[in-house]
Amino acid sequence: MGSIAEQGDEVQQRSYWRWSKQDFLPEESFQSWGNYRHALSQTCFRFKDRLTSRSDDANEIGELRKQSENEMKRCLTWWDLIWFGFGSVIGAGIFVLTGQEASQDAGPAIVLSYVASGISAMLSVFCYTEFAVEIPVAGGSFAYLRIELGDFAAFITAANILLECIVGSAAVARAWTSYFATLLNREPNSLRIHTNLSEGYNLLDPIAVAVLAIAATIAMISTRKTSYLNWIASAVNTIVILFVIIAGFAHADTSNLKPFLPFGPKGVFKAAAVVYFAYGGFDNIATMAEETKNPSRDIPIGLLGSMSITTVIYCLMALSLSMMQKYTDIDPNAAYSVAFQSVGMKWAKYLVALGALKGMTTVLLVGALGQARYTTHIARAHMIPPWFALVHPKTGTPINATLLIAISSAVIAFFSGLDVLATLLSVSTLFIFMMMAVALLVRRYYVREITPQKHLLKLIILLLIIIASSMATSAYWGLKPNGWVGYVITVPLWFFGTLGISVLLPQQRKPKVWGVPLVPWFPSLSIAMNIVLMGSLGYQAFIRFGICTIVMLIYYFFFGLHATYDMAHQQLKPESLKINDEDTKVNPGP
């Protein structure tokens, strides 16, 4: 398994479309059944090794990228990233979830739900931006966590990233079909095939499959051309959104805002946890760092700029809906269309449906780009077969990784309803963002072989206090939403845990170009908010999340652990030993 640099021109001459075992399972542990049995017998030892091992910036930026054999093309600017951010976020969420949560959980206070989710999302954006500027690779949060928290934490996050990618695309594609039916003046489910399967899986959706296939094809052809299409679609979507906001306020009735909190504060945060789905997708921008011309300048502008605009738009759209129609009259399935119909603008429902379609189309386009880049870097580390890490020499895009996500999403979208997918997606997204905030604190306050052990111990204890107090706050909120005694204990614990990091520990690493402000307070607040929002979701979401996690761990201990162990230790061997290994693979020892 020699490096790309060693193979030189020979690698460039290899066909992209190849299917040998070595392209899928090149690691020593999988060369024979004897090797695999030996690897399984060392599972505990290897797990300990992977649990304590760490990657570094140079490895993620340099060595791992060689696994793709060809470079991605640097063709994006901050202008592209802003529109990618806009296109990746504003889609089904704002049009579908606003009415659903306003009518069922938050009432007119849905605007506060978007504010809470927006603050939490912006805190996560800060963390992503600092990492993406300093480690401009396609792996996004997976690469960042490999460096700061190790392989096992990175795998758990990577598995959730892939789950988020696949389920998220499937959910958006299903919503696309519903709004397309509305645009044709038909019932949302009229274009689906009705079957006798279980509830939630009985409406087959071939249109969603077709839309996913088209988006993936465009993403595979060219990143630059996808950017152009995203500009056009996002521009149209912006016009529709401005119409919704202006027309909504023009027909506003402030009496519809009373009562403002019909379901109490608990309803606001429950809705916030669900509408967080509407903010999902901004992390795709971090995966574009490898294709950005000037990452240190373009990424902060692209990420922070697009998310600031998006948060304001969401709050204004939610407020306009709440002022147009009383929350008890809002239709959870077609909120904006019915609201405009109620004020005498029946024709506006077609414009709303068109805007939603355009928004969801850009979400799928940008998602196809970003998700494939996540997958590419995960494959570079051999968490999944390295065949998915290959970049096509002509298009400069990871075609294999794009196909993996597109096909998986299409299978789920064909069978599963949106309500089955949304809460599971929210748990995965919030978990990933919480881990990113932890990783940022570790990056700032711990540097291997430099930070004293006593400082590392203090950091671990204080991080556990922050996480535990946030979990206790979330649990108390769920058990006693009208109580206050528990907060007297949990909130000060969080405060003093954060204060302890600020006062007792010196920062070991300063950001070179752009950094999160008010460290450790902003990352610590991000941890707390993400955990509290996770706790606001129903137990069924956690059951699904738990089942998916168990499946992920089974895969890890039988495949991912051994592949990444071999990959890491192969890199560490002297070249002479690598050559000897290649010679002995034919007749492996006992």
Summary of the structure (lengths in Angstrom):
residues: 590
radius of gyration: 24.2
end to end distance: 21.0
largest distance: 80.9
contacts: 2199
relative contact order: 0.17
helix: 75%
strand: 1%
